[in-house]
Amino acid sequence: MKKIIGIILIIIGIILPFFLLISGIIQLVNGISPFIASEVVLGICKIVFCKMGTIPLYFGYYLCLKVI
């Protein structure tokens, strides 16, 4: 069971940073057009912190190694 949860966390850790990066870029571009400052700031925050989406990857990797 731990191995299955570890594999799911690894998959989430691979997909989540790309999703945050792409959604941050889209939000930034959409906020620049009519210049909505909160949209621009949230887009920049998503782009800067997209690497934090890899945290589940490390937990999943640890769970998979712990079981094996």
PDB file of N, H, CA, C and O in Angstrom:
ATOM      1  N   MET A   1       0.824  -1.194   0.000  1.00  0.00           N
ATOM      2  CA  MET A   1       0.000   0.000   0.000  1.00  0.00           C
ATOM      3  C   MET A   1       0.874   1.267   0.000  1.00  0.00           C
ATOM      4  O   MET A   1       0.564   2.252  -0.669  1.00  0.00           O
ATOM      5  N   LYS A   2       1.963   1.212   0.761  1.00  0.00           N
ATOM      6  H   LYS A   2       2.215   0.411   1.305  1.00  0.00           H
ATOM      7  CA  LYS A   2       2.869   2.356   0.804  1.00  0.00           C
ATOM      8  C   LYS A   2       3.510   2.595  -0.556  1.00  0.00           C
ATOM      9  O   LYS A   2       3.753   3.736  -0.949  1.00  0.00           O
ATOM     10  N   LYS A   3       3.778   1.510  -1.265  1.00  0.00           N
ATOM     11  H   LYS A   3       3.581   0.583  -0.946  1.00  0.00           H
ATOM     12  CA  LYS A   3       4.409   1.642  -2.573  1.00  0.00           C
ATOM     13  C   LYS A   3       3.452   2.309  -3.566  1.00  0.00           C
ATOM     14  O   LYS A   3       3.880   3.121  -4.386  1.00  0.00           O
ATOM     15  N   ILE A   4       2.168   1.974  -3.497  1.00  0.00           N
ATOM     16  H   ILE A   4       1.820   1.314  -2.831  1.00  0.00           H
ATOM     17  CA  ILE A   4       1.170   2.582  -4.384  1.00  0.00           C
ATOM     18  C   ILE A   4       1.040   4.069  -4.084  1.00  0.00           C
ATOM     19  O   ILE A   4       0.989   4.888  -5.001  1.00  0.00           O
ATOM     20  N   ILE A   5       0.986   4.416  -2.806  1.00  0.00           N
ATOM     21  H   ILE A   5       1.027   3.750  -2.061  1.00  0.00           H
ATOM     22  CA  ILE A   5       0.909   5.831  -2.413  1.00  0.00           C
ATOM     23  C   ILE A   5       2.172   6.557  -2.856  1.00  0.00           C
ATOM     24  O   ILE A   5       2.103   7.698  -3.313  1.00  0.00           O
ATOM     25  N   GLY A   6       3.310   5.916  -2.728  1.00  0.00           N
ATOM     26  H   GLY A   6       3.367   4.989  -2.357  1.00  0.00           H
ATOM     27  CA  GLY A   6       4.569   6.520  -3.177  1.00  0.00           C
ATOM     28  C   GLY A   6       4.581   6.782  -4.671  1.00  0.00           C
ATOM     29  O   GLY A   6       5.043   7.833  -5.115  1.00  0.00           O
ATOM     30  N   ILE A   7       4.075   5.834  -5.452  1.00  0.00           N
ATOM     31  H   ILE A   7       3.699   4.981  -5.091  1.00  0.00           H
ATOM     32  CA  ILE A   7       4.032   6.021  -6.901  1.00  0.00           C
ATOM     33  C   ILE A   7       3.067   7.143  -7.271  1.00  0.00           C
ATOM     34  O   ILE A   7       3.359   7.936  -8.166  1.00  0.00           O
ATOM     35  N   ILE A   8       1.926   7.219  -6.596  1.00  0.00           N
ATOM     36  H   ILE A   8       1.689   6.575  -5.869  1.00  0.00           H
ATOM     37  CA  ILE A   8       0.972   8.310  -6.851  1.00  0.00           C
ATOM     38  C   ILE A   8       1.597   9.659  -6.512  1.00  0.00           C
ATOM     39  O   ILE A   8       1.425  10.623  -7.258  1.00  0.00           O
ATOM     40  N   LEU A   9       2.316   9.737  -5.404  1.00  0.00           N
ATOM     41  H   LEU A   9       2.456   8.954  -4.798  1.00  0.00           H
ATOM     42  CA  LEU A   9       2.982  10.992  -5.043  1.00  0.00           C
ATOM     43  C   LEU A   9       4.075  11.366  -6.039  1.00  0.00           C
ATOM     44  O   LEU A   9       4.285  12.547  -6.314  1.00  0.00           O
ATOM     45  N   ILE A  10       4.763  10.383  -6.574  1.00  0.00           N
ATOM     46  H   ILE A  10       4.593   9.423  -6.350  1.00  0.00           H
ATOM     47  CA  ILE A  10       5.784  10.664  -7.590  1.00  0.00           C
ATOM     48  C   ILE A  10       5.139  11.239  -8.844  1.00  0.00           C
ATOM     49  O   ILE A  10       5.656  12.195  -9.422  1.00  0.00           O
ATOM     50  N   ILE A  11       4.019  10.667  -9.268  1.00  0.00           N
ATOM     51  H   ILE A  11       3.599   9.891  -8.799  1.00  0.00           H
ATOM     52  CA  ILE A  11       3.321  11.176 -10.449  1.00  0.00           C
ATOM     53  C   ILE A  11       2.825  12.593 -10.215  1.00  0.00           C
ATOM     54  O   ILE A  11       2.954  13.447 -11.093  1.00  0.00           O
ATOM     55  N   ILE A  12       2.259  12.853  -9.040  1.00  0.00           N
ATOM     56  H   ILE A  12       2.155  12.160  -8.327  1.00  0.00           H
ATOM     57  CA  ILE A  12       1.795  14.209  -8.705  1.00  0.00           C
ATOM     58  C   ILE A  12       2.973  15.174  -8.672  1.00  0.00           C
ATOM     59  O   ILE A  12       2.855  16.307  -9.140  1.00  0.00           O
ATOM     60  N   GLY A  13       4.098  14.744  -8.130  1.00  0.00           N
ATOM     61  H   GLY A  13       4.194  13.824  -7.751  1.00  0.00           H
ATOM     62  CA  GLY A  13       5.281  15.594  -8.060  1.00  0.00           C
ATOM     63  C   GLY A  13       5.883  15.913  -9.414  1.00  0.00           C
ATOM     64  O   GLY A  13       6.582  16.916  -9.562  1.00  0.00           O
ATOM     65  N   ILE A  14       5.620  15.069 -10.405  1.00  0.00           N
ATOM     66  H   ILE A  14       5.053  14.254 -10.284  1.00  0.00           H
ATOM     67  CA  ILE A  14       6.107  15.353 -11.751  1.00  0.00           C
ATOM     68  C   ILE A  14       5.158  16.299 -12.479  1.00  0.00           C
ATOM     69  O   ILE A  14       5.609  17.191 -13.198  1.00  0.00           O
ATOM     70  N   ILE A  15       3.853  16.117 -12.303  1.00  0.00           N
ATOM     71  H   ILE A  15       3.486  15.392 -11.720  1.00  0.00           H
ATOM     72  CA  ILE A  15       2.861  16.901 -13.037  1.00  0.00           C
ATOM     73  C   ILE A  15       2.628  18.284 -12.429  1.00  0.00           C
ATOM     74  O   ILE A  15       2.473  19.254 -13.171  1.00  0.00           O
ATOM     75  N   LEU A  16       2.601  18.399 -11.117  1.00  0.00           N
ATOM     76  H   LEU A  16       2.728  17.612 -10.515  1.00  0.00           H
ATOM     77  CA  LEU A  16       2.229  19.648 -10.446  1.00  0.00           C
ATOM     78  C   LEU A  16       3.119  20.841 -10.785  1.00  0.00           C
ATOM     79  O   LEU A  16       2.573  21.920 -11.019  1.00  0.00           O
ATOM     80  N   PRO A  17       4.443  20.732 -10.830  1.00  0.00           N
ATOM     81  CA  PRO A  17       5.251  21.914 -11.183  1.00  0.00           C
ATOM     82  C   PRO A  17       4.977  22.446 -12.585  1.00  0.00           C
ATOM     83  O   PRO A  17       4.960  23.657 -12.802  1.00  0.00           O
ATOM     84  N   PHE A  18       4.763  21.536 -13.539  1.00  0.00           N
ATOM     85  H   PHE A  18       4.777  20.552 -13.362  1.00  0.00           H
ATOM     86  CA  PHE A  18       4.462  21.988 -14.893  1.00  0.00           C
ATOM     87  C   PHE A  18       3.119  22.715 -14.936  1.00  0.00           C
ATOM     88  O   PHE A  18       2.973  23.730 -15.616  1.00  0.00           O
ATOM     89  N   PHE A  19       2.140  22.181 -14.200  1.00  0.00           N
ATOM     90  H   PHE A  19       2.259  21.356 -13.647  1.00  0.00           H
ATOM     91  CA  PHE A  19       0.831  22.823 -14.144  1.00  0.00           C
ATOM     92  C   PHE A  19       0.928  24.217 -13.527  1.00  0.00           C
ATOM     93  O   PHE A  19       0.328  25.167 -14.029  1.00  0.00           O
ATOM     94  N   LEU A  20       1.686  24.333 -12.435  1.00  0.00           N
ATOM     95  H   LEU A  20       2.173  23.561 -12.027  1.00  0.00           H
ATOM     96  CA  LEU A  20       1.831  25.646 -11.797  1.00  0.00           C
ATOM     97  C   LEU A  20       2.571  26.634 -12.685  1.00  0.00           C
ATOM     98  O   LEU A  20       2.223  27.814 -12.718  1.00  0.00           O
ATOM     99  N   LEU A  21       3.581  26.174 -13.401  1.00  0.00           N
ATOM    100  H   LEU A  21       3.864  25.215 -13.375  1.00  0.00           H
ATOM    101  CA  LEU A  21       4.332  27.053 -14.288  1.00  0.00           C
ATOM    102  C   LEU A  21       3.462  27.550 -15.439  1.00  0.00           C
ATOM    103  O   LEU A  21       3.445  28.743 -15.743  1.00  0.00           O
ATOM    104  N   ILE A  22       2.749  26.641 -16.069  1.00  0.00           N
ATOM    105  H   ILE A  22       2.763  25.672 -15.823  1.00  0.00           H
ATOM    106  CA  ILE A  22       1.906  27.033 -17.197  1.00  0.00           C
ATOM    107  C   ILE A  22       0.757  27.926 -16.751  1.00  0.00           C
ATOM    108  O   ILE A  22       0.452  28.917 -17.415  1.00  0.00           O
ATOM    109  N   SER A  23       0.113  27.586 -15.628  1.00  0.00           N
ATOM    110  H   SER A  23       0.361  26.781 -15.089  1.00  0.00           H
ATOM    111  CA  SER A  23      -0.988  28.426 -15.154  1.00  0.00           C
ATOM    112  C   SER A  23      -0.490  29.788 -14.680  1.00  0.00           C
ATOM    113  O   SER A  23      -1.207  30.782 -14.801  1.00  0.00           O
ATOM    114  N   GLY A  24       0.720  29.848 -14.146  1.00  0.00           N
ATOM    115  H   GLY A  24       1.303  29.042 -14.049  1.00  0.00           H
ATOM    116  CA  GLY A  24       1.302  31.131 -13.741  1.00  0.00           C
ATOM    117  C   GLY A  24       1.587  32.032 -14.929  1.00  0.00           C
ATOM    118  O   GLY A  24       1.344  33.238 -14.878  1.00  0.00           O
ATOM    119  N   ILE A  25       2.100  31.444 -15.995  1.00  0.00           N
ATOM    120  H   ILE A  25       2.297  30.465 -16.037  1.00  0.00           H
ATOM    121  CA  ILE A  25       2.365  32.229 -17.209  1.00  0.00           C
ATOM    122  C   ILE A  25       1.060  32.738 -17.815  1.00  0.00           C
ATOM    123  O   ILE A  25       0.973  33.897 -18.221  1.00  0.00           O
ATOM    124  N   ILE A  26       0.052  31.880 -17.875  1.00  0.00           N
ATOM    125  H   ILE A  26       0.123  30.938 -17.545  1.00  0.00           H
ATOM    126  CA  ILE A  26      -1.246  32.294 -18.424  1.00  0.00           C
ATOM    127  C   ILE A  26      -1.854  33.394 -17.576  1.00  0.00           C
ATOM    128  O   ILE A  26      -2.374  34.370 -18.116  1.00  0.00           O
ATOM    129  N   GLN A  27      -1.800  33.256 -16.251  1.00  0.00           N
ATOM    130  H   GLN A  27      -1.377  32.463 -15.812  1.00  0.00           H
ATOM    131  CA  GLN A  27      -2.361  34.275 -15.368  1.00  0.00           C
ATOM    132  C   GLN A  27      -1.604  35.591 -15.488  1.00  0.00           C
ATOM    133  O   GLN A  27      -2.212  36.660 -15.428  1.00  0.00           O
ATOM    134  N   LEU A  28      -0.311  35.530 -15.653  1.00  0.00           N
ATOM    135  H   LEU A  28       0.182  34.661 -15.701  1.00  0.00           H
ATOM    136  CA  LEU A  28       0.500  36.736 -15.821  1.00  0.00           C
ATOM    137  C   LEU A  28       0.144  37.455 -17.120  1.00  0.00           C
ATOM    138  O   LEU A  28      -0.019  38.675 -17.132  1.00  0.00           O
ATOM    139  N   VAL A  29       0.026  36.711 -18.201  1.00  0.00           N
ATOM    140  H   VAL A  29       0.159  35.720 -18.192  1.00  0.00           H
ATOM    141  CA  VAL A  29      -0.325  37.320 -19.488  1.00  0.00           C
ATOM    142  C   VAL A  29      -1.730  37.907 -19.452  1.00  0.00           C
ATOM    143  O   VAL A  29      -1.954  38.996 -19.981  1.00  0.00           O
ATOM    144  N   ASN A  30      -2.671  37.213 -18.843  1.00  0.00           N
ATOM    145  H   ASN A  30      -2.490  36.328 -18.413  1.00  0.00           H
ATOM    146  CA  ASN A  30      -4.040  37.726 -18.743  1.00  0.00           C
ATOM    147  C   ASN A  30      -4.119  38.946 -17.836  1.00  0.00           C
ATOM    148  O   ASN A  30      -4.985  39.796 -18.038  1.00  0.00           O
ATOM    149  N   GLY A  31      -3.253  39.057 -16.855  1.00  0.00           N
ATOM    150  H   GLY A  31      -2.549  38.366 -16.690  1.00  0.00           H
ATOM    151  CA  GLY A  31      -3.264  40.205 -15.958  1.00  0.00           C
ATOM    152  C   GLY A  31      -2.598  41.439 -16.543  1.00  0.00           C
ATOM    153  O   GLY A  31      -2.874  42.557 -16.106  1.00  0.00           O
ATOM    154  N   ILE A  32      -1.726  41.252 -17.526  1.00  0.00           N
ATOM    155  H   ILE A  32      -1.502  40.344 -17.881  1.00  0.00           H
ATOM    156  CA  ILE A  32      -1.014  42.382 -18.124  1.00  0.00           C
ATOM    157  C   ILE A  32      -1.921  43.160 -19.079  1.00  0.00           C
ATOM    158  O   ILE A  32      -1.833  44.385 -19.158  1.00  0.00           O
ATOM    159  N   SER A  33      -2.789  42.454 -19.802  1.00  0.00           N
ATOM    160  H   SER A  33      -2.861  41.458 -19.738  1.00  0.00           H
ATOM    161  CA  SER A  33      -3.639  43.110 -20.805  1.00  0.00           C
ATOM    162  C   SER A  33      -4.436  44.291 -20.239  1.00  0.00           C
ATOM    163  O   SER A  33      -4.219  45.419 -20.682  1.00  0.00           O
ATOM    164  N   PRO A  34      -5.348  44.083 -19.281  1.00  0.00           N
ATOM    165  CA  PRO A  34      -6.023  45.241 -18.692  1.00  0.00           C
ATOM    166  C   PRO A  34      -5.287  45.774 -17.470  1.00  0.00           C
ATOM    167  O   PRO A  34      -5.754  46.717 -16.832  1.00  0.00           O
ATOM    168  N   PHE A  35      -4.165  45.195 -17.144  1.00  0.00           N
ATOM    169  H   PHE A  35      -3.785  44.429 -17.663  1.00  0.00           H
ATOM    170  CA  PHE A  35      -3.313  45.454 -15.981  1.00  0.00           C
ATOM    171  C   PHE A  35      -4.097  45.411 -14.670  1.00  0.00           C
ATOM    172  O   PHE A  35      -4.471  46.434 -14.097  1.00  0.00           O
ATOM    173  N   ILE A  36      -4.319  44.200 -14.237  1.00  0.00           N
ATOM    174  H   ILE A  36      -4.015  43.369 -14.703  1.00  0.00           H
ATOM    175  CA  ILE A  36      -4.887  43.916 -12.925  1.00  0.00           C
ATOM    176  C   ILE A  36      -3.713  43.468 -12.060  1.00  0.00           C
ATOM    177  O   ILE A  36      -3.144  42.395 -12.262  1.00  0.00           O
ATOM    178  N   ALA A  37      -3.367  44.310 -11.095  1.00  0.00           N
ATOM    179  H   ALA A  37      -3.829  45.182 -10.931  1.00  0.00           H
ATOM    180  CA  ALA A  37      -2.138  44.085 -10.319  1.00  0.00           C
ATOM    181  C   ALA A  37      -2.179  42.778  -9.542  1.00  0.00           C
ATOM    182  O   ALA A  37      -1.161  42.091  -9.450  1.00  0.00           O
ATOM    183  N   SER A  38      -3.319  42.419  -8.985  1.00  0.00           N
ATOM    184  H   SER A  38      -4.146  42.976  -9.059  1.00  0.00           H
ATOM    185  CA  SER A  38      -3.391  41.182  -8.203  1.00  0.00           C
ATOM    186  C   SER A  38      -3.178  39.954  -9.091  1.00  0.00           C
ATOM    187  O   SER A  38      -2.559  38.981  -8.660  1.00  0.00           O
ATOM    188  N   GLU A  39      -3.678  39.989 -10.312  1.00  0.00           N
ATOM    189  H   GLU A  39      -4.181  40.779 -10.662  1.00  0.00           H
ATOM    190  CA  GLU A  39      -3.462  38.870 -11.238  1.00  0.00           C
ATOM    191  C   GLU A  39      -1.985  38.747 -11.619  1.00  0.00           C
ATOM    192  O   GLU A  39      -1.452  37.642 -11.716  1.00  0.00           O
ATOM    193  N   VAL A  40      -1.341  39.877 -11.831  1.00  0.00           N
ATOM    194  H   VAL A  40      -1.775  40.775 -11.752  1.00  0.00           H
ATOM    195  CA  VAL A  40       0.079  39.866 -12.190  1.00  0.00           C
ATOM    196  C   VAL A  40       0.905  39.306 -11.038  1.00  0.00           C
ATOM    197  O   VAL A  40       1.802  38.492 -11.259  1.00  0.00           O
ATOM    198  N   VAL A  41       0.616  39.729  -9.825  1.00  0.00           N
ATOM    199  H   VAL A  41      -0.112  40.391  -9.646  1.00  0.00           H
ATOM    200  CA  VAL A  41       1.374  39.270  -8.657  1.00  0.00           C
ATOM    201  C   VAL A  41       1.142  37.784  -8.416  1.00  0.00           C
ATOM    202  O   VAL A  41       2.089  37.058  -8.112  1.00  0.00           O
ATOM    203  N   LEU A  42      -0.093  37.317  -8.545  1.00  0.00           N
ATOM    204  H   LEU A  42      -0.863  37.906  -8.792  1.00  0.00           H
ATOM    205  CA  LEU A  42      -0.358  35.894  -8.354  1.00  0.00           C
ATOM    206  C   LEU A  42       0.315  35.055  -9.443  1.00  0.00           C
ATOM    207  O   LEU A  42       0.797  33.956  -9.166  1.00  0.00           O
ATOM    208  N   GLY A  43       0.352  35.558 -10.659  1.00  0.00           N
ATOM    209  H   GLY A  43      -0.039  36.450 -10.884  1.00  0.00           H
ATOM    210  CA  GLY A  43       1.047  34.848 -11.724  1.00  0.00           C
ATOM    211  C   GLY A  43       2.539  34.738 -11.456  1.00  0.00           C
ATOM    212  O   GLY A  43       3.143  33.688 -11.672  1.00  0.00           O
ATOM    213  N   ILE A  44       3.130  35.832 -10.982  1.00  0.00           N
ATOM    214  H   ILE A  44       2.640  36.686 -10.806  1.00  0.00           H
ATOM    215  CA  ILE A  44       4.562  35.812 -10.655  1.00  0.00           C
ATOM    216  C   ILE A  44       4.842  34.859  -9.492  1.00  0.00           C
ATOM    217  O   ILE A  44       5.843  34.143  -9.507  1.00  0.00           O
ATOM    218  N   CYS A  45       3.971  34.848  -8.493  1.00  0.00           N
ATOM    219  H   CYS A  45       3.159  35.430  -8.482  1.00  0.00           H
ATOM    220  CA  CYS A  45       4.155  33.941  -7.355  1.00  0.00           C
ATOM    221  C   CYS A  45       4.069  32.477  -7.788  1.00  0.00           C
ATOM    222  O   CYS A  45       4.840  31.641  -7.316  1.00  0.00           O
ATOM    223  N   LYS A  46       3.133  32.171  -8.683  1.00  0.00           N
ATOM    224  H   LYS A  46       2.506  32.850  -9.066  1.00  0.00           H
ATOM    225  CA  LYS A  46       3.034  30.796  -9.175  1.00  0.00           C
ATOM    226  C   LYS A  46       4.289  30.396  -9.936  1.00  0.00           C
ATOM    227  O   LYS A  46       4.763  29.267  -9.809  1.00  0.00           O
ATOM    228  N   ILE A  47       4.824  31.314 -10.725  1.00  0.00           N
ATOM    229  H   ILE A  47       4.439  32.231 -10.829  1.00  0.00           H
ATOM    230  CA  ILE A  47       6.031  31.002 -11.497  1.00  0.00           C
ATOM    231  C   ILE A  47       7.229  30.816 -10.576  1.00  0.00           C
ATOM    232  O   ILE A  47       8.029  29.903 -10.778  1.00  0.00           O
ATOM    233  N   VAL A  48       7.360  31.671  -9.569  1.00  0.00           N
ATOM    234  H   VAL A  48       6.710  32.413  -9.405  1.00  0.00           H
ATOM    235  CA  VAL A  48       8.511  31.601  -8.669  1.00  0.00           C
ATOM    236  C   VAL A  48       8.459  30.347  -7.795  1.00  0.00           C
ATOM    237  O   VAL A  48       9.486  29.705  -7.573  1.00  0.00           O
ATOM    238  N   PHE A  49       7.280  29.998  -7.302  1.00  0.00           N
ATOM    239  H   PHE A  49       6.446  30.520  -7.482  1.00  0.00           H
ATOM    240  CA  PHE A  49       7.167  28.886  -6.366  1.00  0.00           C
ATOM    241  C   PHE A  49       6.728  27.580  -7.023  1.00  0.00           C
ATOM    242  O   PHE A  49       6.313  26.657  -6.322  1.00  0.00           O
ATOM    243  N   CYS A  50       6.807  27.480  -8.345  1.00  0.00           N
ATOM    244  H   CYS A  50       7.143  28.230  -8.914  1.00  0.00           H
ATOM    245  CA  CYS A  50       6.387  26.252  -9.006  1.00  0.00           C
ATOM    246  C   CYS A  50       7.295  25.080  -8.628  1.00  0.00           C
ATOM    247  O   CYS A  50       6.867  23.927  -8.685  1.00  0.00           O
ATOM    248  N   LYS A  51       8.516  25.355  -8.250  1.00  0.00           N
ATOM    249  H   LYS A  51       8.864  26.292  -8.203  1.00  0.00           H
ATOM    250  CA  LYS A  51       9.434  24.278  -7.868  1.00  0.00           C
ATOM    251  C   LYS A  51       8.998  23.601  -6.570  1.00  0.00           C
ATOM    252  O   LYS A  51       9.385  22.463  -6.303  1.00  0.00           O
ATOM    253  N   MET A  52       8.190  24.297  -5.760  1.00  0.00           N
ATOM    254  H   MET A  52       7.876  25.221  -5.977  1.00  0.00           H
ATOM    255  CA  MET A  52       7.703  23.677  -4.523  1.00  0.00           C
ATOM    256  C   MET A  52       6.706  22.561  -4.809  1.00  0.00           C
ATOM    257  O   MET A  52       6.367  21.786  -3.915  1.00  0.00           O
ATOM    258  N   GLY A  53       6.239  22.478  -6.042  1.00  0.00           N
ATOM    259  H   GLY A  53       6.514  23.108  -6.768  1.00  0.00           H
ATOM    260  CA  GLY A  53       5.349  21.391  -6.427  1.00  0.00           C
ATOM    261  C   GLY A  53       6.050  20.050  -6.488  1.00  0.00           C
ATOM    262  O   GLY A  53       5.391  19.017  -6.612  1.00  0.00           O
ATOM    263  N   THR A  54       7.367  20.042  -6.405  1.00  0.00           N
ATOM    264  H   THR A  54       7.901  20.881  -6.305  1.00  0.00           H
ATOM    265  CA  THR A  54       8.103  18.780  -6.425  1.00  0.00           C
ATOM    266  C   THR A  54       8.227  18.153  -5.046  1.00  0.00           C
ATOM    267  O   THR A  54       8.814  17.079  -4.916  1.00  0.00           O
ATOM    268  N   ILE A  55       7.699  18.784  -4.026  1.00  0.00           N
ATOM    269  H   ILE A  55       7.222  19.656  -4.131  1.00  0.00           H
ATOM    270  CA  ILE A  55       7.767  18.216  -2.675  1.00  0.00           C
ATOM    271  C   ILE A  55       7.103  16.841  -2.600  1.00  0.00           C
ATOM    272  O   ILE A  55       7.670  15.941  -1.981  1.00  0.00           O
ATOM    273  N   PRO A  56       5.897  16.632  -3.218  1.00  0.00           N
ATOM    274  CA  PRO A  56       5.343  15.266  -3.198  1.00  0.00           C
ATOM    275  C   PRO A  56       6.239  14.248  -3.890  1.00  0.00           C
ATOM    276  O   PRO A  56       6.207  13.066  -3.546  1.00  0.00           O
ATOM    277  N   LEU A  57       7.037  14.687  -4.858  1.00  0.00           N
ATOM    278  H   LEU A  57       7.063  15.647  -5.137  1.00  0.00           H
ATOM    279  CA  LEU A  57       7.961  13.780  -5.537  1.00  0.00           C
ATOM    280  C   LEU A  57       8.969  13.214  -4.542  1.00  0.00           C
ATOM    281  O   LEU A  57       9.261  12.018  -4.566  1.00  0.00           O
ATOM    282  N   TYR A  58       9.493  14.055  -3.681  1.00  0.00           N
ATOM    283  H   TYR A  58       9.256  15.026  -3.662  1.00  0.00           H
ATOM    284  CA  TYR A  58      10.480  13.594  -2.700  1.00  0.00           C
ATOM    285  C   TYR A  58       9.857  12.664  -1.664  1.00  0.00           C
ATOM    286  O   TYR A  58      10.473  11.673  -1.270  1.00  0.00           O
ATOM    287  N   PHE A  59       8.636  12.976  -1.219  1.00  0.00           N
ATOM    288  H   PHE A  59       8.136  13.781  -1.538  1.00  0.00           H
ATOM    289  CA  PHE A  59       7.957  12.090  -0.270  1.00  0.00           C
ATOM    290  C   PHE A  59       7.644  10.738  -0.907  1.00  0.00           C
ATOM    291  O   PHE A  59       7.812   9.695  -0.274  1.00  0.00           O
ATOM    292  N   GLY A  60       7.194  10.757  -2.149  1.00  0.00           N
ATOM    293  H   GLY A  60       7.058  11.604  -2.663  1.00  0.00           H
ATOM    294  CA  GLY A  60       6.899   9.504  -2.842  1.00  0.00           C
ATOM    295  C   GLY A  60       8.145   8.681  -3.070  1.00  0.00           C
ATOM    296  O   GLY A  60       8.125   7.460  -2.918  1.00  0.00           O
ATOM    297  N   TYR A  61       9.232   9.340  -3.435  1.00  0.00           N
ATOM    298  H   TYR A  61       9.249  10.332  -3.559  1.00  0.00           H
ATOM    299  CA  TYR A  61      10.500   8.642  -3.629  1.00  0.00           C
ATOM    300  C   TYR A  61      10.975   8.001  -2.327  1.00  0.00           C
ATOM    301  O   TYR A  61      11.486   6.882  -2.321  1.00  0.00           O
ATOM    302  N   TYR A  62      10.796   8.731  -1.224  1.00  0.00           N
ATOM    303  H   TYR A  62      10.380   9.641  -1.229  1.00  0.00           H
ATOM    304  CA  TYR A  62      11.195   8.187   0.079  1.00  0.00           C
ATOM    305  C   TYR A  62      10.335   6.969   0.444  1.00  0.00           C
ATOM    306  O   TYR A  62      10.848   5.971   0.949  1.00  0.00           O
ATOM    307  N   LEU A  63       9.017   7.061   0.183  1.00  0.00           N
ATOM    308  H   LEU A  63       8.600   7.872  -0.227  1.00  0.00           H
ATOM    309  CA  LEU A  63       8.144   5.939   0.496  1.00  0.00           C
ATOM    310  C   LEU A  63       8.492   4.712  -0.344  1.00  0.00           C
ATOM    311  O   LEU A  63       8.478   3.590   0.164  1.00  0.00           O
ATOM    312  N   CYS A  64       8.798   4.914  -1.607  1.00  0.00           N
ATOM    313  H   CYS A  64       8.810   5.825  -2.019  1.00  0.00           H
ATOM    314  CA  CYS A  64       9.144   3.785  -2.466  1.00  0.00           C
ATOM    315  C   CYS A  64      10.462   3.148  -2.043  1.00  0.00           C
ATOM    316  O   CYS A  64      10.601   1.926  -2.095  1.00  0.00           O
ATOM    317  N   LEU A  65      11.422   3.951  -1.630  1.00  0.00           N
ATOM    318  H   LEU A  65      11.310   4.944  -1.587  1.00  0.00           H
ATOM    319  CA  LEU A  65      12.709   3.401  -1.186  1.00  0.00           C
ATOM    320  C   LEU A  65      12.574   2.709   0.170  1.00  0.00           C
ATOM    321  O   LEU A  65      13.247   1.713   0.435  1.00  0.00           O
ATOM    322  N   LYS A  66      11.704   3.239   1.022  1.00  0.00           N
ATOM    323  H   LYS A  66      11.157   4.048   0.806  1.00  0.00           H
ATOM    324  CA  LYS A  66      11.518   2.677   2.356  1.00  0.00           C
ATOM    325  C   LYS A  66      10.906   1.272   2.271  1.00  0.00           C
ATOM    326  O   LYS A  66      11.240   0.394   3.067  1.00  0.00           O
ATOM    327  N   VAL A  67      10.014   1.070   1.308  1.00  0.00           N
ATOM    328  H   VAL A  67       9.742   1.783   0.661  1.00  0.00           H
ATOM    329  CA  VAL A  67       9.348  -0.220   1.163  1.00  0.00           C
ATOM    330  C   VAL A  67      10.274  -1.267   0.566  1.00  0.00           C
ATOM    331  O   VAL A  67      10.260  -2.431   0.966  1.00  0.00           O
ATOM    332  N   ILE A  68      11.086  -0.831  -0.406  1.00  0.00           N
ATOM    333  H   ILE A  68      11.097   0.115  -0.731  1.00  0.00           H
ATOM    334  CA  ILE A  68      11.965  -1.782  -1.095  1.00  0.00           C
ATOM    335  C   ILE A  68      13.119  -2.117  -0.228  1.00  0.00           C
ATOM    336  O   ILE A  68      13.979  -2.903  -0.622  1.00  0.00           O
TER     337      ILE A  68
END
